[in-house]
Amino acid sequence: MAKTAPNKKKSSTSIHSRAAKRASSPSINTDKSLKEAKPPVDSKSIRPSVLAVHQGAGVSKKSKNGRKSVLSAKARKRQEKGLDRAETVMDKKEKKVEKSKGRARTVQERSKAWEELNKKMLAKKAKEDAERLEKENWVDEEDEAMEEDAEVKNAEVIPAEVIAQYVPLSAPAEDEDEIL
């Protein structure tokens, strides 16, 4: 018979298991004094920053010394051509930027016109709503007046003799001319 491999001893949980991570996480009952601890104050805290911009920050090419520093005629021509091309490209870019700014201005002017138009339309709508409400109120007032008239018509008729008892009638003036 063939021999089988011996069983592995089960060690405690591996360091990468969830249980191990859970056990290593800080518990809720941590020491509260750590929250109040402040870093030490160093009198020499003024020091140049590592990330500050310094003289050799940019990428630079090693300068040539001696005979190699003088360009040949062809190399000089090539360099001048490159500078001329760079200048024309910059001019084109400046023109494009100016055109773009002009387009942006026209767009903003149009949007201002729309905002003004919207304000006018809102004001007009509010005015129309106010007029409509006023007409509705006026119609309501007419209805109320008609109701009052109906109440007067439905009122009890009082004979003239009863009215004469309470309201003395004045005698007609003799000076007044009679209207025919």
C-alpha positions as CSV (number, residue, x, y, z in Angstrom):
1,M,0.0,0.0,0.0
2,A,1.0,3.6,-0.7
3,K,1.7,5.9,2.1
4,T,-0.4,9.1,2.3
5,A,0.9,12.4,3.4
6,P,0.6,13.1,7.1
7,N,-2.2,15.5,8.2
8,K,-1.2,19.1,8.6
9,K,-1.4,20.5,12.0
10,K,-4.1,23.2,12.1
11,S,-2.5,26.3,13.3
12,S,-4.4,29.3,14.6
13,T,-6.1,31.6,12.0
14,S,-3.8,32.9,9.3
15,I,-2.8,36.6,9.4
16,H,-4.7,37.3,6.2
17,S,-8.0,35.8,7.2
18,R,-11.1,37.9,8.0
19,A,-11.0,36.8,11.6
20,A,-7.4,38.0,12.1
21,K,-8.3,41.3,10.5
22,R,-11.3,41.7,12.7
23,A,-9.3,40.9,15.8
24,S,-6.6,43.5,14.8
25,S,-9.1,46.3,14.2
26,P,-9.2,48.9,16.9
27,S,-11.9,48.2,19.4
28,I,-14.6,50.6,20.5
29,N,-13.1,51.0,24.0
30,T,-9.9,52.7,23.0
31,D,-8.0,54.9,25.3
32,K,-9.6,58.4,25.2
33,S,-6.4,60.1,26.1
34,L,-5.1,59.6,22.6
35,K,-7.7,62.0,21.2
36,E,-6.4,64.8,23.4
37,A,-2.7,64.2,22.6
38,K,-1.1,66.9,20.6
39,P,2.1,66.6,18.4
40,P,5.3,68.0,19.9
41,V,6.1,71.6,19.2
42,D,9.5,71.9,17.5
43,S,11.3,75.3,17.7
44,K,13.0,74.4,14.5
45,S,9.7,73.8,12.6
46,I,10.6,76.4,10.0
47,R,12.4,74.4,7.4
48,P,12.3,74.5,3.6
49,S,9.6,72.3,2.2
50,V,10.7,69.3,0.2
51,L,8.1,70.0,-2.4
52,A,8.8,73.7,-2.8
53,V,9.8,75.0,-6.2
54,H,13.5,75.4,-6.5
55,Q,16.0,76.6,-9.1
56,G,16.6,73.3,-10.9
57,A,12.9,72.3,-10.9
58,G,12.4,72.2,-14.7
59,V,13.7,69.8,-17.2
60,S,16.8,71.3,-18.7
61,K,19.2,70.3,-21.4
62,K,22.9,70.2,-20.7
63,S,24.6,73.3,-22.2
64,K,27.3,72.7,-24.7
65,N,30.7,74.0,-24.1
66,G,33.4,75.0,-26.5
67,R,33.3,74.3,-30.2
68,K,29.9,72.5,-30.0
69,S,28.2,75.6,-28.6
70,V,28.5,77.3,-32.0
71,L,25.8,76.1,-34.4
72,S,26.6,75.2,-38.0
73,A,25.0,77.3,-40.7
74,K,22.4,74.5,-41.5
75,A,21.6,74.0,-37.9
76,R,21.1,77.7,-37.4
77,K,18.7,77.9,-40.4
78,R,16.8,74.9,-39.0
79,Q,16.5,76.6,-35.6
80,E,15.4,79.9,-37.2
81,K,12.8,78.1,-39.2
82,G,11.5,76.4,-36.0
83,L,11.3,79.8,-34.2
84,D,9.4,81.3,-37.2
85,R,6.9,78.4,-37.2
86,A,6.4,78.7,-33.5
87,E,5.7,82.4,-33.9
88,T,3.1,81.8,-36.7
89,V,1.5,79.1,-34.5
90,M,1.3,81.5,-31.6
91,D,-0.3,84.2,-33.8
92,K,-2.9,81.7,-35.1
93,K,-3.7,80.6,-31.6
94,E,-4.1,84.2,-30.4
95,K,-6.5,84.9,-33.3
96,K,-8.5,81.7,-32.4
97,V,-8.7,82.8,-28.8
98,E,-10.0,86.2,-29.8
99,K,-12.6,84.7,-32.0
100,S,-13.6,82.3,-29.3
101,K,-14.0,85.2,-26.8
102,G,-16.1,87.1,-29.3
103,R,-18.4,84.0,-29.8
104,A,-18.7,83.7,-26.0
105,R,-19.7,87.4,-25.8
106,T,-22.4,87.0,-28.4
107,V,-23.7,83.9,-26.6
108,Q,-23.8,85.8,-23.3
109,E,-25.6,88.7,-24.9
110,R,-28.2,86.3,-26.4
111,S,-28.7,84.7,-23.0
112,K,-29.2,88.2,-21.4
113,A,-31.8,89.0,-24.1
114,W,-33.6,85.8,-23.3
115,E,-33.5,86.5,-19.5
116,E,-35.0,90.0,-20.2
117,L,-37.7,88.5,-22.4
118,N,-38.5,85.9,-19.8
119,K,-38.8,88.6,-17.2
120,K,-41.1,90.6,-19.5
121,M,-43.3,87.5,-20.1
122,L,-43.6,86.8,-16.4
123,A,-44.6,90.4,-15.7
124,K,-47.1,90.3,-18.5
125,K,-48.6,87.0,-17.2
126,A,-48.8,88.4,-13.7
127,K,-50.6,91.5,-15.0
128,E,-53.1,89.3,-16.9
129,D,-53.7,87.2,-13.8
130,A,-54.3,90.3,-11.8
131,E,-56.8,91.6,-14.4
132,R,-58.5,88.3,-14.5
133,L,-58.9,88.2,-10.7
134,E,-60.1,91.8,-10.8
135,K,-62.8,90.9,-13.3
136,E,-63.8,87.8,-11.3
137,N,-64.1,90.1,-8.2
138,W,-66.1,92.6,-10.2
139,V,-68.5,89.9,-11.4
140,D,-68.8,88.8,-7.8
141,E,-69.7,92.3,-6.8
142,E,-72.4,92.5,-9.5
143,D,-73.8,89.2,-8.2
144,E,-73.9,90.6,-4.7
145,A,-75.7,93.7,-6.0
146,M,-78.2,91.6,-7.8
147,E,-78.8,89.5,-4.7
148,E,-79.4,92.7,-2.7
149,D,-81.9,93.9,-5.4
150,A,-83.6,90.5,-5.1
151,E,-83.8,90.9,-1.3
152,V,-85.4,94.3,-1.8
153,K,-87.9,93.0,-4.2
154,N,-88.8,90.1,-1.9
155,A,-89.1,92.5,1.1
156,E,-92.6,93.0,2.6
157,V,-94.5,96.0,1.2
158,I,-95.4,98.6,3.9
159,P,-98.5,100.7,3.3
160,A,-98.0,104.5,3.0
161,E,-100.3,105.3,6.0
162,V,-97.9,103.4,8.3
163,I,-94.9,105.2,6.9
164,A,-96.6,108.5,7.2
165,Q,-97.1,107.9,10.9
166,Y,-93.4,107.6,11.5
167,V,-92.0,110.0,8.9
168,P,-93.5,113.5,8.8
169,L,-93.9,114.9,5.3
170,S,-92.9,118.5,4.7
171,A,-95.3,120.8,2.9
172,P,-94.4,121.7,-0.6
173,A,-92.6,125.1,-0.9
174,E,-94.7,127.8,-2.6
175,D,-91.7,129.4,-4.3
176,E,-90.9,126.5,-6.4
177,D,-92.1,126.4,-9.9
178,E,-94.0,123.4,-11.0
179,I,-92.3,121.3,-13.7
180,L,-94.6,120.2,-16.4
